[in-house]
Amino acid sequence: MTRPVPTKNECDRLQEARAGRKWRRWGTYLSLRQWGTVREDYSASGDAWRYLTYEDAVLRAYRWGEDGLLGISDNRGLVHFAPTLWNESDPILKERLFGLSGPEGNHGEDVKEVYYFLDGTPTHSYAKAIYKYPQRRFPCEAIREAAARAGRNVREPEIWDFGVFDDDAYFDVLVEYAKVDVEDLIIRLTVTNRGRNAAPVHLLPTIWFRNTWSWQEPVLEDSFFWAESPKRGYRTIAMQQTHLGARRLYIEAPTQDGPELLFTENETNFEALHGTPNRTPYTKDAFHRYVVSGETAAVNPEKRGSKAAAHVRWVLGPGESKVMHLRFTDTPLEAPFANIGALFEERIADAHAFYDGIMPSGLSQEERAVYRQAMAGLLWTKQFYCFDVDRWLRGDPAYPAPPQERMNGRNHDWRSLYNSEILSVPDKWEFPWYAAWDLAFHCLPFALIDAEFARTQLTLLLREWYMHPNGRLPAYEWAFGDVNPPVHAWAALRVYQIERRMTGNLDRAFLESVFHKLMLNFTWWVNRKDADGKNVFEGGFLGLDNIGVFDRSNALPEGGTLEQADATSWMGMYCLNLLAMSLELARENPSYQDVANKYFEHFLYIARAMNGNPSSRLGKDKKKKMREGEDSVCLWDEEDGFFYDVLRLPGNQYAPLKVRSMVGIIPLFAVETIDDELLQQFPAFVKRVRWFVVNRPELGAYVAQFQGFGHSRPGGRHILSLVGPERLARILRRVLDENEFLSPYGIRSLSRVHLEKPYSLAINGAVHQVAYEPGESGSGLFGGNSNWRGPIWFPVNYLLIEALQKYHHFYGDELKVECPTGSGKWMNLWDVSSELSRRLASLFLRGKDGRRPIDGSQEKLERDPHFRDYLIFPEYFHGDTGAGLGANHQTGWTALVAKLLQQSPLWRDREKEK
């Protein structure tokens, strides 16, 4: 039978998904790396990278997930499909991407292959990606040796340095997925020889089950594939699985002999790994042994197993392409490839129409391409993530108990954590696990295209199987107990606002649900991260890794405590976010006015602590004695016009850490404006606010910019922020100075002034130093795999842009600053935010010289027609050149560029007005 094609567009599919149709069951959820993860580490030492290596991954069945090359899976991670390749040069099939592990890379873990996410829709009704497959032997050992020789002050060795793309000796492998219906997927694999000579390539589209049976007693074999009798025009692999039922993978067979079907089991090769007997003669590495080594006995002659592939060998001439189509469906079909081209064209047209309806009409073609690929990367970095910490610690019935040391080792106090969902991860190779504050930023661009998914992600982290019973949010699997900035309230409020603006939907049920859980998390912060109960917070590294003089997550010198400007500011921002949420909820439930008062008052306490007593403000001396009766030292430095962390030492001594960094800019993020029109709805809230301000005048005195609710600015607006207009202008004087923070491509994380004047602190004979590093980090702090000592990071730049827009909403044209500092050009704060947006977006856009800053000096990326239109969305960017650095495909928070482009016609209009 043939199935009629439903006449739906992507908006219809999203609406049906909200109503319960399983349009999201299948998607690009397969990780690019499962080896080297904490989930797969059962060692006593917790050395995850060495416990299961890249080479081991060929032989060993994974416990908690799977990986593959640009593949798909169901939303429970049971069945996976991905292409496998062989160039007749490598010693193994290309089944997964190669990269350096954390200890091997001179700047931490780093994928060393070339691939791009090109397109995608929210329901995965269409998805496209491309992999650049070298025809020469992949230089794994040469890359490792080069990285081992390189120190931290040397650029990362990259794949371009090893000649594998010389003479264009590579294949373009274009992977496309489309949905005919909810359970009917079509697949198109196009392989093109970009080289100058004919070259062989083996293509093995592979389907397999995650091994869910080996870890239990007794073993239940309820998941298997088998080959059906060949038919003219196609071959069939049938499937049975308890949860998903019966399905078939149809493989196009244009010739009579067609693809060869191979079968094995997704089982560990214990004999190759440990010299012990295998459970089955057919193991996970069978296709490598069969195709590469010619071991015919490696595959199951009965054509049955838990892993199957179709194998073809092509010899492609220069520029020649060949295509293979497949179809995976739950419905038997007599003509599975009828109208296959038309089906793809329809889904591609759907994708175009969907984005045309979302993107502003004022975007240029190049900006539209950036927007589209940013969203594609965001959608491709969804991943099935499974981790039961209690089971992981205890071990599985069919295996020996894990080493006893694990019971007091990594994540032992997170036994309540049980994850088994589709999550937005930072990077499916370099960081193939969720990170709490990364995910919050992901949700803003997601809200533009799929608000339901954005809401689901934010809700998940607050569920009892994620959130610790004490109210703490999990950070990431290497250390769930690390502390990320508390940005989830901000993200939830912004997702709510974006959806309201774009669709008119007011999902107060979502807002109320997350609000209650966020109150628990706020209480955890107050109880655990305010050591002295004085509203100055410690926090730890707070996602900024090596920004400080020493690792802020570890014990500090001389038993000191670090009073953090950023932690305290994040908490001020948290208060204002919860205040705004409670007032929004009070529109329908007046009782939330009481809660709003609580966060209003807490914000004032934090503001007072942040600004301190006049007598305790930081001065020129590096160490001072606090005066008796003072609550805390002020984090504001009057002389420098900047906020700094303060190291509190025994004996009530303190030492300001005068590093001009993002830490001193984050206080600007804590800002909220409130209109009279809104306040008129909440008389009880306003009454209590007035009482509080009258009866606690010392708090109002320390928040000079707070206008009170008895009088307001023209237009009926009020502002709450940690800085008043004078301090705001002083901080921005440094932020907008091109010799300090302002780069041509955004705001640096550390002032460039520290290039010539590194900051040093001597404690106990040890000298701790921070110097400006615009590129990769020379510091080994926090693993050394990221750098906050100079590069440009999208998340904090984005928060600064939003904050400046709020300040402008209140001050309007009455407050102008010089931008850039010293230029003689004076701008209001909206125009400053627009200028920062423009600079950030320019990272991805061609300049007058025809180059994109993110590409650095790679000539091939700029000039080659088969590279120049493909984009990566890196983790961070060189503070001087804008070159992309860190994780190559960290599309999550870098996809915020799409949000900036969404409002770019607004800042363009402002520029025209000027």
N, C-alpha and C positions, 0 to 999 in steps of 0.2 A: 504494500500500500504506500501511497505518498500522502504526506500531511500538508494540508493547505497552509499557506503562510499567513499568520495573523496580521491584520493591517493595524498595527499599533506603532506609536512613536515612543521615544524615551520618556516623555512626560507621562504618557499612559502607563508605561511599565512601572514608573515610580509610584504612581497612584495605586496601581494594583498591588505593588509590594507593601504599601502602607496598609492595604486592606487584608493582607495575609497571603497573597500569592507569592511563591518562593522564587522570585526573580533573582534574589541574591544567593540562592543555594550554591550555584557554581560561579567561580570567579578566579581572578589571578591571585590566589591565596597561597600558592606554594612558595616557601622560603627559598632564597638563593644559597643559604648556608645553615646547616643544622650541626655540622661538626664544630668542635671548639666552643660549644655553648655550655653554660652552667647546667642546663637541664640534662645534658648527656654526660656530665662529669660525675663519676662514682669513685673518684680517688680519695685517699685519706688527706692529701695535701691541698685539695681544691685547685689543682693546676689544670683547669679545663682545657687549655690549648694543647697540652701534651697528652691528655688522657685519650682524646679522640681527634686524630690529626686528619689533614686532607687526604693523605695516603690511606689511612685506616677507613675513611668513609667509603671507599670502593668495596671493602670487605665486610664491614660491620653493619648490622641492622640497627637503626636508631630506635630509641625507646619512646621519645616524646614528640616526634614530628618527622618531616621529610624535607629534602631539598632537591632542586633540579634546575634546569636551564629554561627560564622564561615559561614556566608551566602554569597549570591551573589545578584546582582541586575543589571538592565540595566543602561546605562550611563547617564540617566536623573533621576534616582532614583524614577521611577514610580512603578515598580514591584520588589518585594523582595522575596527571598526564604532562609529559614534557618531551621535547625533541632531544635526541642524543645524536652525536656526530663523531665521525672519525676521518682524519685527513691522511691516513696511512703513514704518518710521521711520528705521531705521539705514541708513547708506550701504553696508554690507556685510552678508552673512549672519552670524548668530551661530554661528560654527564653532569658536571657541576663546574662552577667557576673557581679558578685558582686565585689565591691571594696570600699575603703574608699574615701569619698569626700575630697576636699582640707582642710576644717576646721577639719575633723575627724582624718586624718592621722597625726601622730606625725612628719612626714616629707613630708606632702602634700598628694595629691591624689595618690592612689595606688591600682591597681587591685590585687585581692587576690585569683585568680584562676590559674589553671595550664593548659596551652595549648601551642601548638607549630605549627609553620608554616613549613611544611616539603618539599614542592615542588611547582613549578609553572613555567609557560612559559609566555612570554610577551603578547601573544594574549589570555591568559587564556584558551588555548585549553586543558590544564591539570593543575589542582591545587589540592593540598592535604594538610590537616591539621588534627591535633588530639587534642581532649579535654579530660582531665582526670576528670571524673564525680564521685564524692564521693557517696558511697551508704548510708552513714550516713547523718543525717541532717546537712546542711551547717551552720557553726557557725558564722553567721553574727553578732549577738549581742556580742558574746564573743570577736570577733576581734575588734569591735568598743570599747568595754570596755577596752581591753588591750591597744589599741592605746591611749585612753584617759588617762590612767594611766601613760603611758610612756612619758618621757620628750624627748627633742630634742637630748639629749646625749645618749639615749637608742636606741638599734637596733630596726628597724621596726618589729613589730609582723607579722609573715608570716604564711601562711596556714599550713606549716609543724609543727608549734608549737601547733596545736590544735587536733592532733590525728586522723584527718579524713582519712588519708591514712595508718593508722596502719593496719597491717594484709592484706595489699593490697586490702582493701575493697573499690574498685572503679571500674568503667567501663572505658575502652578505647573506645572512640567514634571517629572513623576514618571517615573523611568527604572527599570525592573525587568528583571533577567535571571534565567533559571532553566534548569537542565539536565534534559532528559528522560533523556539518557544522555551518555556521554563525549563524543561528537561531535554531539550534538543539542541545540541551544540555542533557547530561546524567549524572546521579547523583548516587553515591554509598555510602550508609551509613552502616558502619560495627561497631557493638557494641560487645565488648568482656568483659566478667566478669573476672577480674584479682584477685578476692578474693578467699577465701578458702571455701566459702559456696555458695549455690544457692541463687540468689537474683533477685527480680523483677525489670523491667525497662519498662517505657512507652516511646515510640518513636512517636513523632508527627511532621513529616515533614510539614512545614507551609509555605504557600504562601499568600502574602498580598499586597495591594496597599498602597503607601504613601497617607495619607489623604490630597488631594489637593482640596477637595470640601467644607469642613466645613467653610473655611475662607472667602467665597464669598457670595454675594447675587445676584441673586437667587442661590440655591444649584443645581448643575448639577450632576445627577447620571449617569455618562457615563463609570464607571469602576466597573465591578462586576464579580464574579465567580459563577458557578453553577455546580451541579453534573450531569453528564450524566449517562445513564443507564449502569449498570455494565456489563462487558464482562468477559468471561472466561480468567483468567490469569492476569487481571488488572482492576483497577478502574480509572475513568477519572474525572478530574476537568477542566471544560472549562472556558475560560477567554475572556472577551471583554474589550478593552481599546482603546480610540480614537487614540492615537499616535501609539501604538504597534499593534493594530488590534486584530484578533482572534488567540488564542493559546490554547494549552492543556497541562496539567500536567498529565502524565500517572504514576500511582502508581502500582508497582508489587503486585499481589495478588495470592500467590501460593496455598491458600486454597479457598474453595468455599465462605465462609463468608467474607474473605478478610479484609482489613483495614476499619475501620469506618470513614466515611467522616463527618467532622464538619464544620459549617459555622457560621460566625458572621460578625459584622461590625467593621472596625477600627475607632471606635468612643469613645470619652471620656465617662466614667461612672460618670456623674455629681452627681448622687444620692449617690454613695459611697464616692465621694470626698467632696461634698458640701451640700448634702441633698436636692438638687433641681432635678426636673424631667429630665429624659433622653430624648434625641431626638429619640431614638430607643430602644426597649427592648433588643437588641443584641449589646453588647458593647465590647470594646477591651479586657477585662479580661474574656470573656465568657469561653474560654477553661480551664482557671484555675478553674473557678467555676464548670464547668461540670466534669472535670477529677478528681480534687482534692476533691471537696466538694460534688459531685454527684448531682448538680443542673441541672436536665435534661432540664428545661425550659430556660437555659442560652443560648443555641444554637438555630439557626433558623431551625425549622423542615422542611421548604420549601427548605432547602439545597441551599441557595443562600446568597451572601454577598460579602463584600470587603476584607474578611480574611477567609482563609480556611485551613484545616489541615486533614491529614490522621492519624488515631490513632490506634496503636497496642500496646498490652501488651505482653512482653516476660518474662519468668522466665529462666534465664541463669544459668547453672551449672558452677562450677569452671573451668575456662579456656575456656568455651564455647563461640562461636561467632555466631551471626546471622546477615544477610545482607538484606537490602532493597534497591531495585533499583527504580529509578524514571527517567522520561524523560520529558523534557519541550521543546515543539517544535511548530512551526507555521504550520506544515503539518499533516493532519490526517494520522494515522498509524494503520494498522491492526495487526501488530506484533511488538509492540514498543520495546520489550525486546529480540528480536532475535539477537543472536551473541553479547549480551551486554558485555560479558567478553572479547571477541576478540576486541571490540571497545576500551575498556579501555587499553588493552595491547598494542594496536597500538599507542594510545596517549602517554602512558608511554614510549614506545620505541622512539617516536618522541622527547620527552623531553630529554631522554638520548642522542640521536644523536645531538640535538641542543647544549647541554652543552659540549659534547665531542668535538664539532667543535669550541668552544670558549675557553675552559679552556686550559692552557698550558699543554703539554704532560708531563712535568717534575714534576707535582704535585703528592704528595702521595695520597693514598686513603682517608686518614683522611682530608687532605687539600681540596680534591675535595668535600668531604661531607660538610665542612665548607663553601666553596664557594657556593655550591648548596643551602644550607639552608639560607645563607645570601641573595641570590637572591630571594628565595621563600618568605622570610619575607618582602623584599622590594616590591615584587609584591602584596602580600596580604595586604599591608598597603596603597594601593590605596583606595581612598574613594570618593564617591559622596558627594560634599560639596555645600550646597545651603544657601545663605544669601543675602538678599536685605536689606541693612541697612536703607534706606529711608522708606520702607514699615514697617520694624520692629519698627522704631521710631513712625511712624504715627498710626500703628495698622491696623487691617483688618475690612472691612465693616460689617461683621457679628458678630463682638465682640465689647465690650465697648472700648473706646479709652484708650490707656495706660496712666499711671500716667504722669502728666505734668513734673515732675522732670526729666524724661528720656530725654527730649528735650535739657537739658544741662548736661546730664550725659555721661556715657560710649559711646564712638565712635560717639557722636553727630555730630562731624565735618567730618565724613566719609560717608555722605549721597550719595556720588557718587558711592560707592562700591556696586556692584551687582555680586555675584559669583554663578555659577551654572554649575560646571564642575567636572570631575574626577581629583582629586589632590593627590599628594603624601604627606601623613601626617606623622608626627613623630611617632605616636603610636595611633592605632585606639581605645584604651580605655583611656589611661592616657592623651593623647594630640590629641583628634580627630578633629583637625583643622590644616590648613597649618600654618607653621612658615617660614618666608621668608628666613632666612639664613640656616635653616635646609634643606629646599627644594633644595637650591643651591647645597649642598653637596650630596643629594640624586641622583642628576642628573649624577654624575660621574659614579657610578656603573651602573645606568640605561643605560648610553651611551655604555657600554660594550655589552648589550643585546638588547637594543631597543632605538637607538639614536633618532628616530622620537619622541618617547614619551618624552625623556629628553628635546629635543628642544621645544616641545609644552609646557612643564611645565615652562621653563624659559621665554618663550614668553608670557604666560598668565599673569604672575605677572607684566608685563610691559604694558599690555593692559589698555585702558582707563577705563574699568569697574573694574580694580584692582588698578592701580596707581592713586594716588590722583592728581587732576588737577595741584597742585603745584610741582609735580614731585616726591613726597614722595612715597615709597613703603609700602604697608600694612605689619605690623609685624605679628600679630596673633589676634584672635578675642577678647581676654581679653583686649587688648589695641592696636588697629591698628596703633595708633600713636607712639608707642614705636619704638626705633631705633635699628635695627639689623645691624651687620657689613655689609658693602657694598661689598659683595662677588659675586654678580651676573655677573659682567663682567668677573671675573676669571672663574666662572663656565661655562659661555657661550663659552669662548675661549677654555677651556679644553674639553668641549663636541665636539666642532668643530674639535679640534686636534685629539681627540680619534677616532672620526668617520673617519677622514681622514686616520689615521694610520691603522684602522681595515678594512675599506672598500674601501678606495681611493676616497670616495665621498667628494667633496668640496662644502659645502652648504653655499656659500657666501651670498645668499639671506637671510638666517637666520641670519648670522653674521651682515649683514648690517642693517637688521630690528631691532635687539636688540640694536645695537650700537647707533642708533639715539635716542631711548628711554632712554638708559643709560646716554647719554649726559644730558638729562633733569634731571635725578636723581642726577648726579654729580653736576649740577648747584644748585639743592636744597641743597645739602650738603654744598657747598661753601657759599651759602647765609644764611643758617639757623644754621649751626653748627660751624661756625668760628666767634665767637661773636665780635672779634675785627678786623677781616679782616687781621689777621697776619699769617694765614696758620698753626695755632695750633688749633686743633679741640676738641670740648667738647663731642658730641656724646651721652652721657648718659650711660646706663648700657651696651649697645652693646652686648647683649646676654650672658654676663658673670655673670649675676645675682648678687651673693654676693661676688664677688672677692675683693671688696674694703673695706675700713674702714667704709664707710656708703653707703647707697643706692644712686648710681650715677644718678638715674632717678629723684630723688626728689630734693627739694631745699637744698642747701648746707649750712653748718654752717657759721654764720657771713656774710651772703650774698655773699659768695665766688663763684668763678668760677673754675671749674676743667679743667685744661689743660691736656688732656689725651694722654699718650704715645701710647695707643692702637688705639684710634680714629685717631690720626695724622698718625700713621703707616698704618692703613687701607686705609686712603686717599692717602698715597703715593703708596700703592699697587694698588689702584683704578686707579691712573694716569698711572701706568706702564701697567696695563691690557688694558686700552683704547688706550695707545700708541701702544701696540702690535697689537690690533685689527685694528687700523687705518692703520698701515703699511701693514697688510695682505690685507685690502680692497684696499689699494693704488696699489697693484699689477695689478688691472684691472681699477682702477679709480684714476689717479694721483692727483686729487683734495684732496684726503684724506691726502696727505703729509702736507697740511696746518694744518689740525686738529692734526696730529701727533706732529707737532711742538708745538702746544698749550699745549698738555699733557706733552711733554718733559719739557717745561719751567715751568709748574705748579709743576711738580715733584721736580725740583731744588729749587723752592721757599719753598716747604714743607720740603725738606731735610735740607735747611739752618735753617728753623724755628725749626726743630727737634733737630738739633745740636747746634743752638744758637751761640751767640757771646762768644768768649773765656772768657770774663769778667763775663758772666752771668751763667757759668756752676755751677751745684749744688755742694756745698761743705759740710762741716761738720755741719754748723749751720742749725737748723730746720726752721728758719725764716730769710729772708734777704730782704734788700731794693733793688729794681731794680734801675739800673743806668739810668739817664735821657737820653732819646733818644734810649734806647734799644727796639727792636721790641718785643721780648719775652724772657722768661727764657728758657735756654737749658734744655731739658728733660733727658740729659745724665749726669750720676753721675760719674765723673772721678775717685773718690776714690773707689767706689764700682765696677766700670766697668759694669754698668747696667743702663737701662732706668727706670724712675719712673714717675708716675703722679705727677702733681704739683697743689696744691690748691692756687689759686690767691685770696688774701684777699683785702678788701678795703684799700686804702692808698698805693696801689702799692706794698704791701707785698706779699710774696709767701712762701708756706710751702711745701717742697717735701714730698711725702708720700712714705717712703722708705719700701714698701712692695715688697719683691722679689717674683713676680708672673708672670703668663703668659703675663700680660700687658707689661713686659719688654722684652719678647721674640718675641712678635708680630712684632716689627720693622724688624726682620730678614725676614719676609714674603715679604717685598717690595723689590723685586729684579727681574731684567730682563737682559738677555744677548742678544746681537744682533751681528750677523755675518756680516763680510764685504761683503760676497756674496749677502746678502739681501740689504745692504746699497747701493751697486752699482746701484740698480734699482731706487734709489730715490735721484737724485742729488739735487733737489730743497730742500728737507728736510735737507740733509747734509749741504748745503750751509748756510741755516738759523741757523742751530745748531752751526756751526763754528762762525758765526757772533755773536750769543748770548753769547757764551762762551768767546770770545775775548772782547766783550763790557760789559759784566757783570762778571768780574773776581772774584768778591766777592762771587758769587754763586758757581763757580768752587772750590774756596778755602774751602768752607764748605762741599764739597762732594769730599773728597780727593781720593776716590776710583774710581771716574769717569775718565775714561782714555781719554776721548775726542775722536773725530773722525779723528784727524790728525795722531794719532798713536794708536796701539792696541796691544793686547797680541799676542804671537805666535799663529798661526792658524787663525788670523783675527777676533778675538772676542772682544767685548766691553761689559762693565757691567754698569748698573745703579742700585744702591742700597742705602739704608739709612745708611749702616755701611760699613766701609772699613775693610781691612783684620785684622788690629790690634784690632779694637773693636769687630769684628766678633769672633776672637779667645778668647777675654776676656769674652764675653757673653757665648760662648760655654763652657768655663772652668766651669762656674756655671751650665749650662744646663746639662752637662755630668757628673756632680759630683753626685755620688750615695747618698751622705749626703745632697744633695739639691734637684735637679729636677729629676735626672735619677732614675727611678724605674726599677725593673726587667721586667716591662710590658709596658714601654713607659715613656713619660715625664709628670710629675705631673703638676698640674695647680698652685701650690704654693710650694715654696721651703720648704723642710723638716727642714731647719734651724729654721723656726718659731715654731717648736714643743717646743724647749727649750727656744727660744727667741721670744715670740709673739711681734708683732709690736703694739705699743700704741700711740695714738694721743689725747692730751687733748685740747679741745676747749670749751670755755665758761663754764668751770667746769665739762663738760661731757667728759668721757674717752671713746674713740672708739678704739677697739682692733681687730686685725686679728691674729689668731693662725692656725697652720697647723692641718687640719682635714682630714685624708686620706679617711674617709668613708662618711656617711651621715652627713649633715650639722647640727651644733648646733646653727646656726644663723637663725633668723626669717626674715632676709632681703629678699625682693622680694618674699614673700610668703613661703620661707624656703623649697621649694620643689626641689631644686637642689643645688649643691655645687661645687664651683670653688676654694675651699680652701684646695686643696690637691689631689683630685681624678684625674684620667687620662681620658681625653676626646679625642675621635677619631678625630674630625674635625681639631683642632689646631695641633695635632700631625701630621696629614696628610699634612697640609700646611707647617709645618716645614720640613718634609721629602722632599717635592717638592722643597722648597727653598734651602735646602742643595745640592740637585742635580744640581740646577742652579749655585750655587756658585762653585761647582766642575767643571761644564762645562767651567767656566772661569779660575779658579785657578789651576785645575788639581792637580797633586801631589806636586806642590809648596807650597800648604797650607795644613798642617797636624795638627791635634789636638789630645790630649791625650783622649782616650776613653776606659773605664771610666777615669775620671780625677784622677790622682794619681796611675794609674795602670801600667804605663810604656809602654802601648800599644799605638802607634801613628798610626792614620788612616787619609787617605784623606777624604774629605767630602762625597764622594759617599759611601764609606764604612761605615761612620757614619750613613748615611741615611738608608743603608741596615741593620745596627744593630738595629736601631729604628724600622724598618719594621718587623724584626724578633721578636723583643720583643712584639710588638703589636699583631702580628699573634699568638704568643704563648699563649695569653689569651684564645684562643679557642682550643688549641691543648693539647693533653695529655702529661704531663711531664714524667720523669723517674719513678715517683711514681704512674703513671697511672691516675692522676687526672688532670682535667681541672681547671685552676685558676678561671674562671668565676663562677664555681659552688660553690665556697666558701667551707664551711664545711659540706654541705649537703651530707651525706653518700649515701642516696638513689639515688641521681642524678649520683653518681659516680659508684655504684655497681649494681644497678638494671638494668637488661637487657631491661626492658620496659621504661627506662628513659635515660640510659647512652649515647645513640646515638642521643638524641634530644637536640637541642641548642636554647638558647635565645640570643638575641643581645641587651644587655642593653644600657641605656643612657650613663652611665659612669662607671668607675671601681675604686675599692679601690686602693689608691696610694701605698700601701705596699704589699697587698696580691693578687691583681688583681681580687677580687670577683666582680661580676656584681652588679651594684647599679642603683638607679633611676628607670625610666620607664623600665619595663621588656622586652618590645618588640619594643624598639626604633630602629628598624632595619634601618631606613633611613640613618643616617650618620654613624652608626656603620657598615653598609654594605660596607663601604669603605675598610673593611678587604678583600673583594673580589678583589678590585683594587690592594691592596698590594700583594695578592696571585697571581694576574695576572702577576706581574712582579717578583715574588719570584724566578723563575729560574735564573733571572739576578743576584739577590743578592746571590743566592747559588753559582753561578759560580765564583763570586768575592771571596767568602769564600774559595772555592777550590783553587783558584789562590794563596791566602794568605798561 
